[in-house]
Amino acid sequence: MHRRYTVILTPEPDSSAVIVRAPALPGVHTWGRGKADALASAREAIALHLEGYAERGLPAPTDHGLRTRVATVATCQPARLTRLGRRPVTPSQRVVTIDVPALIGA
């Protein structure tokens, strides 16, 4: 069984690394030298984070995915704002869902 979490990939301006955060798991912030490395690091960080929840007898947080709404910007033209949690997703960021093995009994 797997759990699915949404992560946001943000490339560094100089392309030296990709930063990853998981909005459903506020303590999960990690990075990798490229997209594949960053996603592997995110899977590991999420698995360890979920292990901490299980050790404390807490339920694993639920991922709520993307929320999209239409907003009016200064030009009075409708614009789509994609949000994960409270922060908007910028054009340079990529939103990806990843599967993480669920712990037995979690």
C-alpha positions, 0 to 999 in steps of 0.5 A: 500500500502507498500514500500519495503526497503532492510536492512542489519542486522549485529550481534554484535560479542558477540551476544548481539544485531543486528544492522540494517541499510537501505542503501536507507535511510542513516539516518536509523540506529537502533538495536534490541536484536534479529533479530525479535526485530531488524526488528520491530525497522527497520520498525518503524525507516523507517516509521518515516524517510519516514514521515519526507520526506512527511512532507517536501514534498519530494519524498520517496527514492527508494530502489535499492536492491543488486548489485552483481559483480565478482571481482578478489582477490589476489589469482586471483580467481574470487569472488562474491562481494555483495554490497548495495550502496558503502559498501560490505556485509560481511559473518556475515551480512544478507540482508533482504527486509522488507515492510513498510506501505506507508503514504497516499499521499506519 
